[in-house]
Amino acid sequence: MDKTREISVADFSLTNLPDDYYEDPYLYYRALREQAPIHRFADGSYLFTRHADLARIYRNPKVFSSDKKKMFKPLFGDTLLYEHHTTSLVFNDPPLHTHVRKAIGDALSQKTLVAMEPGLRKLTIGLLDKIEAEGEFDVISDYAVLVPVDVIGNLLRIPHEDRGVLQRWASAILGALEFDLSKEKRDYGNRCVKEFLDYLTALVEDRRKNLSDDHDDILSRLIKWEADGFVLSDKQLYHQCIFILNAGHETTTNLIGHSVYCLQTHPRQLQLLKENPELIDSAIEEILRYEAPVQLGNRLTTEEVQFDDVTIPAETILTFAIGAANRDPAMYPNPDRLDITRHPRNHMAFGGGIHTCAGLNVARLEARVTIPALFNRFPKLKITGEPVRDKRARFRGILSLPMSTH
């Protein structure tokens, strides 16, 4: 019997999710697509689950604004979390979004990626050496987490001795975006923003004093960025750095973790990849579709819009389910089946339109290097315990996955 027929979404709410949602949100997404693809919440906001609707939203940044001031003010009040999440690249419209996006995009050129790869491969070998020495390990804490911290730290030229705290800051600041935010998590998130800002104040001051023509990391580019008379204020600069460090850490950790778990639990797909290593790019895109690291996004309507027979007023908050759109059967045949030969290039794991993730090729490179390396190094790799899911709705990841190399 189809489980979705047992799920009623009439009262579905992101602020009161059932426990089994975190294990498998796709059952609920499917029920929403079938019963209420344009689902109205009690507060008058809407949830979208169809691929075509998300594509329309991404294509129209003027009608569907990314500015989050109205949405985040009731959630955060006048706090540092509010200041950060309404200043960073992802939650802004042009012109700030345009300027920061150009500055970051220039720094993440193909030339940069080519130069990055040898260091990434060396890092990966070092991590695998440590794993081999232990035999028993956790693929998240001993592998997936450590790769993006090092990569993003290098891109911003954060001193190695300072990188240990980045994961804690990122988890707290991004965790504050969840729909069931408690006072304790909000207070902790604000403390972490304060610690991050204090650290960046000193780092930026030192970098300004030591800028040179060949000092071309992302932070230096943001410091030097000027276009049409626009320069970033110190506050804007600090918050873009926080965003880059947090986003680069969170999404890639989840991508690597999901890749290992999905391939281990789909042995035929893993064997297919081993026999056809050229499928790695397709496999990464399919895993991004199948288990999107970022599951939910938001926009604010700037004018009245019509979806099907639903009229939505201006100034309405829209939530869209990326994870649902990526499993829409109208776009993908057998969407709940993992198929590394699918080549799903139109998935939405990296967003879309002007807000397509600026670091998507960095994440792809990290996955392309680290995933085959792990499986090639340890042909007897196996999962030895149950995965511990991160109970968040906006971000989907695994907190712990114990494994053995023998």
Secondary structure as the mmCIF struct_conf table of DSSP 4:
data_model
#
loop_
_struct_conf.conf_type_id
_struct_conf.id
_struct_conf.beg_label_comp_id
_struct_conf.beg_label_asym_id
_struct_conf.beg_label_seq_id
_struct_conf.end_label_comp_id
_struct_conf.end_label_asym_id
_struct_conf.end_label_seq_id
HELX_RH_3T_P HELX_RH_3T_P1 LYS A 3 GLU A 6
TURN_TY1_P TURN_TY1_P1 ALA A 10 ASP A 11
TURN_TY1_P TURN_TY1_P2 LEU A 14 THR A 15
BEND BEND1 ASN A 16 ASN A 16
HELX_RH_AL_P HELX_RH_AL_P1 ASP A 19 GLU A 23
TURN_TY1_P TURN_TY1_P3 PRO A 25 PRO A 25
HELX_RH_AL_P HELX_RH_AL_P2 TYR A 26 GLN A 35
BEND BEND2 PRO A 37 PRO A 37
STRN STRN1 ILE A 38 ARG A 40
HELX_LH_PP_P HELX_LH_PP_P1 PHE A 41 PHE A 41
TURN_TY1_P TURN_TY1_P4 ALA A 42 ASP A 43
BEND BEND3 GLY A 44 GLY A 44
STRN STRN2 TYR A 46 PHE A 48
HELX_RH_AL_P HELX_RH_AL_P3 HIS A 51 ARG A 59
TURN_TY1_P TURN_TY1_P5 PRO A 61 VAL A 63
STRN STRN3 PHE A 64 SER A 65
HELX_RH_AL_P HELX_RH_AL_P4 LYS A 69 PHE A 76
BEND BEND4 ASP A 78 THR A 79
HELX_RH_AL_P HELX_RH_AL_P5 LEU A 80 HIS A 85
TURN_TY1_P TURN_TY1_P6 THR A 86 THR A 87
BEND BEND5 SER A 88 SER A 88
HELX_RH_3T_P HELX_RH_3T_P2 LEU A 89 PHE A 91
TURN_TY1_P TURN_TY1_P7 PRO A 94 PRO A 95
HELX_RH_AL_P HELX_RH_AL_P6 LEU A 96 ALA A 107
TURN_TY1_P TURN_TY1_P8 LEU A 108 LEU A 108
HELX_RH_AL_P HELX_RH_AL_P7 GLN A 110 GLU A 134
BEND BEND6 GLY A 135 GLY A 135
STRN STRN4 GLU A 136 ASP A 138
TURN_TY1_P TURN_TY1_P9 VAL A 139 VAL A 139
HELX_RH_PI_P HELX_RH_PI_P1 ILE A 140 ALA A 144
TURN_TY1_P TURN_TY1_P10 VAL A 145 VAL A 145
HELX_RH_AL_P HELX_RH_AL_P8 LEU A 146 LEU A 156
TURN_TY1_P TURN_TY1_P11 ARG A 157 ARG A 157
HELX_RH_3T_P HELX_RH_3T_P3 HIS A 160 VAL A 165
HELX_RH_AL_P HELX_RH_AL_P9 LEU A 166 GLY A 175
TURN_TY1_P TURN_TY1_P12 ALA A 176 LEU A 177
BEND BEND7 GLU A 178 GLU A 178
TURN_TY1_P TURN_TY1_P13 PHE A 179 ASP A 180
HELX_RH_AL_P HELX_RH_AL_P10 LYS A 183 LYS A 209
TURN_TY1_P TURN_TY1_P14 ASN A 210 ASN A 210
TURN_TY1_P TURN_TY1_P15 ASP A 213 ASP A 214
BEND BEND8 ASP A 217 ASP A 217
HELX_RH_AL_P HELX_RH_AL_P11 ILE A 218 LYS A 224
STRN STRN5 ALA A 227 ALA A 227
TURN_TY1_P TURN_TY1_P16 ASP A 228 GLY A 229
STRN STRN6 PHE A 230 PHE A 230
HELX_RH_AL_P HELX_RH_AL_P12 ASP A 234 THR A 265
HELX_RH_AL_P HELX_RH_AL_P13 PRO A 267 GLU A 275
HELX_RH_3T_P HELX_RH_3T_P4 PRO A 277 LEU A 279
HELX_RH_AL_P HELX_RH_AL_P14 ILE A 280 TYR A 290
TURN_TY1_P TURN_TY1_P17 GLU A 291 GLU A 291
BEND BEND9 PRO A 293 PRO A 293
STRN STRN7 VAL A 294 VAL A 294
STRN STRN8 LEU A 296 THR A 301
BEND BEND10 THR A 302 GLU A 303
STRN STRN9 VAL A 305 PHE A 307
TURN_TY1_P TURN_TY1_P18 ASP A 308 ASP A 309
STRN STRN10 VAL A 310 ILE A 312
TURN_TY1_P TURN_TY1_P19 ALA A 314 GLU A 315
STRN STRN11 ILE A 317 ALA A 321
HELX_RH_AL_P HELX_RH_AL_P15 ILE A 322 ALA A 325
TURN_TY1_P TURN_TY1_P20 ASN A 326 ARG A 327
TURN_TY1_P TURN_TY1_P21 PRO A 329 MET A 331
BEND BEND11 TYR A 332 ASN A 334
TURN_TY1_P TURN_TY1_P22 PRO A 335 ASP A 336
BEND BEND12 ARG A 337 ARG A 337
TURN_TY1_P TURN_TY1_P23 ILE A 340 THR A 341
TURN_TY1_P TURN_TY1_P24 ARG A 345 ASN A 346
TURN_TY1_P TURN_TY1_P25 ALA A 349 PHE A 350
HELX_RH_3T_P HELX_RH_3T_P5 GLY A 353 HIS A 355
BEND BEND13 THR A 356 THR A 356
TURN_TY1_P TURN_TY1_P26 ALA A 358 GLY A 359
HELX_RH_AL_P HELX_RH_AL_P16 LEU A 360 ARG A 377
TURN_TY1_P TURN_TY1_P27 PRO A 379 LYS A 380
STRN STRN12 LYS A 382 ILE A 383
BEND BEND14 GLY A 385 GLY A 385
STRN STRN13 VAL A 388 ARG A 389
BEND BEND15 ALA A 393 ARG A 394
STRN STRN14 PHE A 395 PHE A 395
STRN STRN15 ILE A 398 SER A 400
STRN STRN16 PRO A 402 SER A 404
#
